[in-house]
């Protein structure tokens, strides 16, 4: 569960992110963040890096390949168990 932290907004609209959040999310000085408003709330997010995005796609591809292999094995087992079935 997240904890609310109160911060003052400077004259130029700047807000300092709490150190523990910067460390937890690996946000360092000079990093870019995404700022957006939705339903009256301001959200600050660390953008996803190309490396993180690539790793996510690699993991998704590996899971998809494993699922396709499993489905092919099950289909082959069903064919062996059921034998020839009429064409529909």
C-alpha positions, 0 to 999 in steps of 0.5 A: 500500500502506498503512503501519501507524502505532502510536498510544497509546490515551489513558485515555478511549479516544481515539486521534489520527489521523496528520496525513498520513492526516487530510490525505489523507482531508480529515478535520478537527477536529470531523468525524464518522467511522465506527468499526466492528469486524469480525473483531477489527479496528477500522476508522475511515472517513470517511463518504460525504457527500451531495454525493459520493453524489449525484455517484456516482449522477449518474455511474452514471445517465450510464453507464447512459444511454450503455449503453442508447443503445449497445445501441439502436444495435447492435440497430438495426444488427442489424435493418438487417443481418438484415432481417425475422426470423420472430416466435417 
